Every structure is written in structure tokens, then in C-alpha cells.
């Protein structure tokens, strides 16, 4: 079991129930990545003035269901809405007092979000982070690791039997019921009997190219990066009779992290984008997930962001990373200094423990020099920039209709550019289950004794993982569903 999904389940299940819980972890420590955890109506969101009534969430969900073609489990989504605030409050209480179990006291903060006045491609408030731990001093760190470390400390304090370097490899069945698991250790194989239940929380299957080719073939050809885990839990579940998602396809998480290195926000770059032919190909006003997917249709699966020196004066650059928090940059010169650091850097950055990505930013005094440095066709690219600047002057994007506020011309040097590529981070889904996380077979019959959580949970997303609710997977399938499943197994639900 990996990430804070399983730890949350185990700690919750044990709390006050007297249950005997064993956690099997392949690594020598618990692993956390990222930091954004989405929850609605937590005490923090209420404190900041962003409580969300049912009527409002109905409008949000209608929009989100459309992005997923309505091929998702609406009950799971509503479970997240109704119970995520409760689950987040539970987590906040523990993270702020983790020193009581030998962990680190963390500070809950609420991330800022990208607003779209047209209410089409913006984000919604509700994303939480936990800062001030040893791994989460700022947005470029990995604060989720601190959450996981704290949860492991709570588990140990509560008496959970945590077995590190123990790799679960085979489920056991008693008739049709899953009754346990066999795991491999340095000393050989060990059998664990699951008297109440076996909960799988083993992450994605993105490292297994055969599974990608079978279940999400178009994803397997988009990027070089192949995910995080190898789908071992999926394979165990399939052996036990589990079916894949009802919509018949798990969903990839595809971002473009070069944009984040430009904008400092989890949104698409909203200046000028051109493809390898030097032509615009989309309305740049987007969120990072949808903007990244648009790259996959272009030659070489990449495009180029281009901007000028005046972009440093764009208010979004000085935007707040956190609600009531400090600005990302205090002055335009701070922005320019950041660009220069990236230009002078090694050409790669590490993204929240998810691997190194190429970030080769170039700068030139003239547009002609910039286009040459980006190895773009000069005549076409310069004509594209000229046309785009005309749209900016007139305040009307005659090609793609990008809203006026985002029409930022590319006129005053020095000029900057960067190659943008889609980044296949992980997969979501792959195991069919009820809204109570009970694994099902292809006849939609529950496989007794078997549950799944986290990135395995099927029918949560379709087409693509959307960032309109930043951190939804961690907030829903990991935190909220882990919390509820723990309570259910403990007899509290």
C-alpha cells in the first residue's frame, strides 16, 4: 500500500475500533508526492469565506460531468462533495498536532486558483496544502511527503503493524471471497490473512507499457515519461475477478509542467502559443490539463510558448500562490530575475518528487533571433506573431476568440520562449468498484472482502483528469474515500 490513501484508511479504521491492521509497504518508507488536496466546505474553506451550497455545487458538477462525458460515477463524486469537508477537518486536526505522535506540526493553507470570468476554463476554490514541514517549505517542495510521514506516525502510535520492504504479490481467495494476500520480503514469502477485508491502494499502472497499450493506448505514445507504479495491485485485483471501469477506459493525468515553470500557477500559459510549424493551434486561455492535451495533437507532441519583457508586468505573475499568502513575486524585476535563473539553469527541474523534466528557456534581443533559437520556421512564425499582435491591438482574437484580458502582445524585447511538452504523470482508475470502494466483477457483483482506493478507483474520471478542481484525486479517492472506507471497516458507518 502506498501514499497517504492506505495510511489514512488504516489509521481511521483502527481509531477506537480495536481492529487489528497490517499495512504492507513495498518501499522502505511511506511515499507522498505533490501537495494539492481538494475538499469542499472544510473549516479552512469556511474560514476563508468559500463555503459551497448544494445549489452551487450542482452547477459546478454539471460542468464537470460534461468534461467527463458523464461517463463517471456520480455517487462517488457526490460522496466527495458531501463528506470531503469532514475528511479534511479530520486531517487538519491531525496534521496540526502531529508532534504528539513524533511527527511535524503542519500549517494548512488554501491554494489560490485561476478564475475565468466566462466560467468555462477556470478553477474552483477548495485546494488545500500542508506547509512548514521538512519537505514542504514552499510550493516547489513536496509537502505531501510530510502528510504521509505524519500519518505513518499516527499509525505506529495506534498500533498498526507496518511492514516495510514487503511487496504484496498475490491475493488469496476462500471460494469467491478474498481472504488474504501473499507478500515477498527479504526473508521469503509471508501470508497475511484478511479476516475483515483486504484494501488495495497500490497506485497507478503507468510504468507498465503493456497495460497502457491495452487500456489507454493513445497515452502510451504521448510522452517519454511512463507513470509512477507498475500496476501490481491492478493485476492482483484482475486475478481475483475484478473488472475495469464501466466506461472501459482508465484515465491519464497529463500536464505540461513547463507552463508552471513559466507562470508559477497551475494553469496553461496564456500568452502566445505556436506549434512546430510556427502557427497558433488553440485558444490559450485554459487550465493546465486541457492545455496539455491540446499539445498531443501537434507535430512531435509539443509547442512553444513565446512572450516579451512586458509579460513580467502581467498581474497574474504577482498573483498569490495561497489565499491570504504572500505574492509569488513582489515586483516585475523579481519575475525577470526568475526567468534569468531558469535560462541559466541546468535545463531540467524536479517537479514535486515526480521526476525531472526538460525546461530549456531561451532569451533573445529580437524576435528573429528568438525564432531561430527555438528552431521555428522564420517566415511563418514571424507572420503569426505579427497577426497576434494585431489582435492584441484591436482587442479581438479573430482566430480563436481568446478573451481580451489575455491578449498580451509580443513586442518589446528582450523576448523569451520555451518548448512545451505533455507530461504523463500517472493513471487514474482501472478497477471497477462501488461508491463504498467494494471491488466488482464484470457482472457488477461485489467481490467479498476486497476494496480499492486511490489511483485505482474506477469511474471517477473519463477522457482526461481535469484540473478544474486542483488536487481532486488526492482529495477524493485518497483522503475522502480512504476516510470513509476506514470508518466503514471500523463499523462507524
N, C-alpha and C positions, 0 to 999 in steps of 0.2 A: 504494500500500500504506500502511496506517495502523496506528497503535497499536504496541505492542511485539511483536505477533504476527509481522509480516513482518520486523522488525528482528532478532528472535531467530532466525528461520529463516535469514536471510541471514548473520548473524554466525556461526552454528553451521555452516552449510554451507561457509563459507569456511575455517573454522578447520582448518588442517592439510591441506586438500584440494587447494589450488591452483586451486579453481574461480573462474571469472570471474562476478561477481554484480553486477547492476544493480538498484537499488531506485528505483521511481518513487513520488514522494510529491506529492499534489495541493497540499498546504499548503506554506508557506514554512519549516516546521519539523515535526518529528515531534510527534504529539499523543497524550497519555495522559490518562485520566480515572479517577477513583476511587482505589483503593488496595488493596482486598482481593483476595488471590490464594490460592486454596485448593490445598493439596498435602498428601499423606499421607506420613508416615514420612520427612520431611526431617530433616536433622541438627538443626534447631531444634526440631521437634516431639519428637524423641527426647530432646534435652537437657532439655526441659520435662516429660518423662515421659508423652508421649501417643503412643507407638508403637502402631500398629494392626495386629493379626494378621489373616490371611486370614479366619479364622472370624468375627471381629467385623465385618469389612467386608462379609461375606456377609449378615449380619443388617441392617446399615445399608442395603445396596443393595436387599434385598428390600423394605424400607420405601420407599425412594426410587423403585424401579421401580413400585410401586403408585401413588405420586403422579403418575407419568407414564403410567399405564395400561399399562405395559410396551410402549408404542409407541415405544421408543427402541432405539438400537444398543448392546447390552450389551457388545460387544467394545470399543467406544470408551470406555465407562465403565471397563472393567477395565484398559484401557491407561493410563487416568489413575491408577487405583489403583496399579498395578504400577510405573509409571515417573515419577509426579509428584514423588516424593521426590528421585529422581536429577536431574530437571529443575530442581527448586527449589534443590538444592545447587549445581548449575551456576550458577544465577542469583545465589545468595547470594555465591559466590566472586567473581563479577564486580562485584556491587554494593558489596561491602565494600572493594574495591581499585580502584574506578573512577578514582581520582585518577591512576592510572598511565597512563590514556589521556586525561587532561584533564577527567574528569567529577568527580562529587561522591561521596565515600565515604558510603555509607548504612548505617543500623543496622537489621538485620532484627528484627522483633518479631512476636509471635504474638497475634492478637486474642483477647479473651475471647469467650465465646459464651453464648447463652441456653439454660440447661438446663431440661428438662421432666422432673420425676421420674416421670411416667407414660410417658416415652419415646415421645411421639406427635408433639407440635409443638414440639420443641426443635431446637437446632442442634448440629452436631458440631465438635469441635476440629480445627484444621488451617489456619486462615486466617492468612496472612502479610501483613505490610506492611513497607515500607521507609521509615524516617523519617530526619530530620535533614538532608535536602537543602533546597535553597532553596524548593521548592514543597511540602514535606511536613514542616512543623514540628509538626503536630498532626493530630488526626482530622478537623478541618473543612477541612483544606487539600486539596491534590491531589497526593499522593505518587507517583502513577503517572507523572506528568509527569517526575519525576526519574529514574525507572527508564527511561523511553523516551529521555530525553536521554543517559543513560549508555550505553544500547545503541547509540544513534546514534554516540556517540564511539568505541565499540568497533568498529563497522562502518567508520568512517572510518579508524581506525588499521590495520584489517586490509586496507584497500584496496578496500572496497565502493564502487562508483560510485553515489553517492546523487544523484538528480536531483530537486531540489525544484521546486515550481511546475510540475510535469509531470503532466498529467492523463491517465491511461490511458483510452482510449475505445473501442478495437476490437481484439478478438483476431484473429490470423491463423491460417489453417489450411493445412496441406500434406496434401491428401487428408482423412483423418479425424483426423490428428494436429494439435494446437495447436502452432504453430511460432513464435509471437511476438505482439507487441502494437504497436498504433499509439497514440501519445500526443500530446496537444496541449500546446504550450509557447507562450510569448510570441512566439517567432520562427516559429511554424508547427507543422506536424506532423512527428513523428520516428518512425521504425520501429525497433523493437528485436527482434532475433531471439533466440528462446529455444532454444538448442541442446539443453539438457538438459530444462528444464521452465519453465513459467510458473506462478507461485504467486499466486493471488488472495487478498488479505487486506484487503478494502475496507470492512469494517464492515457496518452494518445497512441496511435499506431503509425505515426508519420515516418519513423525510421525504417519501416518495412515496405520496401518498394513494391513487392508483390501485392501486399494488401492495398496500397494506394492504386496500383494499376487495376485491381479488381473492383474496389469500392468507390474511388474518386479518380478515375483515370486522367481527367483533364488537369488535376492538381499535380500529378506526378511529373508533368513536363513543364511546369511554370518556373521553378526556381531550382537552384542547386541545393539549397538547404532542405533537409528531409524530415523535419519534425524533431521530437524530443525523445519519445519512447518507442518500443518495438511492437506494441500491441499484444504483449503476452497475456494480459488479462482478457482481452477480447477473444483470443484463441481458446483460453480455458473456458470462457463462457459459451463459445460456439460448440465446443466439445460436449458441454453439458446440455446442449439443445437450444441455446439462445438464438434468437433471430436478430437480424439487423433492423435498423429503424424502419418504421412502417412506410416512410416516404422513400425507402430503398436506397438512400444515399446519405452517409455521414457528411459532415460539413467542414471545410477547411477554414482555418484562421489565416488570412493573408493580409499583411500590412505593407506599407512602404516606410521603413524607418529612416531613410534619408530625409523624408519630409520632416520628421520630428527633429532631426539634427538641424534643419533649416529654421523651422517655425517655433521650436520649443513647445509646441502644442500637439496633442494627438488629433490632428486633423489633416486633411490634404493641403498641399501647397496651393495657395490661391492667387499666385501671381501668374506668369505666363508659362505654359507647358507646351513643348513641341516634341514630336516623335522623331525617329531616326531620319525621316525624310525632311525634317525641318518644318513640319506643318502642325498646327493645332489639331487636336483629335477629340476634345471633350470640353464640357463646362467645368472649369477648375474649382468652382465653389462646391466642395464636397467634404465628406468625412474620410478618415484615413482608410477604412476598409473598402469603401466603394471606389475611392480614388485609386487604390492599389489594384483592384480588379480591372479597372479600365486599362491599366498598363498591360495586362495579359493578352490583349488583342493586338498589340502593336508589334511591329517587326523587332525581333530579338527580345520581346517581352520587356521593353524598357522605354523610357522617355527622358526628357531633360527639363529641369526647372531653370528658368532664366530670370534675373532680377537686376535692378540697378541700385546705386548708392542710396537713393531716396527711400528705398524699401525699409531702411533702418528707422525711418521716421513713422512707419505704419504703426498705429496704436496697438495692434494685436501683438507686436513684438514686445511691448512693455506690459502685456497682459499679465494678470495674476495666475500663477500656477494653482494656487489654492484660494478658496473663499476666505476673505479677510487676511490673506497671507501677503508676503512681500511680492513686489513685482519681479518678473523674471529678469528684466534688465531695467536699471534706473534711468539710463539715458541712451539716445541713439548711438553715441560713441561706444557704449558698452556692447551694443549689438555688433558694431563694426569690429570691435576687438575680438568678439566671439567668432565671427566669420574668419578673421585672420588666423585665429588659433586652429580652426578646422582646416584652413588652407595649408597651414604649415605643419599639420599633424601627420601621423603615420599613414593616413589613408584608410584606416579602419577604426571603428569604435565598437565597444561592447554594449549590448542593449540589455540591461537589467538581468544579466546572467543567462540570456537566451542565445549567446553566441556573438561572434564578431561579424560585422557587415562592412561592406566597402562604402566609404564616404570620401570621395575624391572631389573636393570643391576647387574650382579654378576661378581666377580673377584676371581681368584684362582692362586696359585703359579704353579700348574701343570695342564696339560690337563686332567688327570684323575680326579682331584678334580673339575675342571670346568664342565666336563661332568656329574659328579654326582650332582653338584649343579643345573644344568639345567634339571636334571631328564631324561637324554637321555640314551638309551641303550649303555653301555660302549664299548663292542667289536666292534659293527658296526660303531659307531661314531668315535672311535679312528682309525679304518681302513680307514674311509672316509678322515679324516684329514691327515693320512699318504699318501694316494693316491694323495690328493690335493697338498700336499707339494711337491710330486714328479713332478706333472705337473708344479708347480712353478719353480722348479729347471731346468727342461728341456725347459721351456718356451712354452709349448704346452699343452693346455687343451684337453686331449684325450676324455673326456666325453661330454662336452658341447661347446667346442670351444671358450671359453671366450678369448678375446684378451690379448696378452702378457702383456700389460701395467697394467692390472688389476689382474694379477696373483700374489697376495701378500701372502706369506707363513704364516703359524701359527706355529711358532717355539719357540719364545723367550718370556718367562714369565716376569711379570705376564700376565695371559690370561683373556679376558673378553668375556661375552656373554649376550644375551638378547632375550627374547621371542618376536616375531614379529607377530602382528595380523592385518588383514584388518580392516580399519576404514571406515564405511559407513557414509560419511559426509552429503550428500544431494542427491536429484534427479535433473535432468535437463530434460526439455521437458514436454510433456503431453497435450499440446493444439496446434492443427493444426492452422497454420497461414501463410499468405503470407509474402514475403520479406519486405512488408510495415507494418508488425505486425497486419494486419487485420485478425481477427479470422474467421475460416472457419468451415462449417459443413461437414458431411461425403460425401457430393456430391461435395465438394470443392467450394461451393458457399460462398461468403463473408457474414457474419452476420453483417449487417449495425450497426454502432455505437459502436462496441466492438473491443478492441485491447488488446494485452497482451505483456508483457515484462519480462525480467529477466529469472529466472529459469523455467518459464512456457513455454517459446518459444519452439515449437516443431521442430523436424527435423534438429536440429543443431548438434546433436551427435548420434551415434549409437554404440552398443556393450559396449563401456565404454567411460567415459570422459578422454581424454588424456592430459597429462601434457607436451607434446612436445611444446605447446605454453602456458607456465605457466601463469595462470590468463586469459585464453581465454574467459571463460563465463562472468566474470566481464567486460572484455574489449569489448566483442561483444554484448551479449544480454542485458547487463545492460547499459554500457556507450554509445557505438556507436548507438545501436538501440533506446535507450532512447533519445539520442540527435536528431537522425533523425526523430523519431516519434513526438517529440516536435516541431521540425521545420515544419513538415508536418501539424500538427494540427493548428499551428500558421499561416499557409499559406505561409511559406517561402520556401517550396519545391515544 
